[in-house]
Amino acid sequence: MLREVWIYDPERDRWRRGPTLPKPMELLGATATGPEIHSVWEHTYQVYDARSGRWRQGPSPKMPRHALSLLALGGRLYAVGGCVTPQLVDSQAVETRPL
């Protein structure tokens, strides 16, 4: 599992180290919206706020899974697909919550 975050700058074609995750994650889903980065893995939901430069714990996901996709759209966060744990079966579920 990793705690490192890397940020790509396409104008300079360079990577730089970002804010270290407070809890290690792997095969996570992540999305950016405004000044925030939302990341979800299994039972862990972490949100980085670029304004404060800090991570905070988000609400626990309703369905623990990894390798999911996250999408922020219309003021809502959507968690799509992935692999349900601990059964390790593919999920077709879509979970949504307000941002």
Secondary structure, 3 states (H helix, E strand, C coil): CECCCEEEECCCCEEEECCCCCCCECCCEEEEECCEEEEEEECEEEEEECCCCEEEECCCCCCCEECCEEEEECCEEEEECCEECCCCEECCCEEEEEC
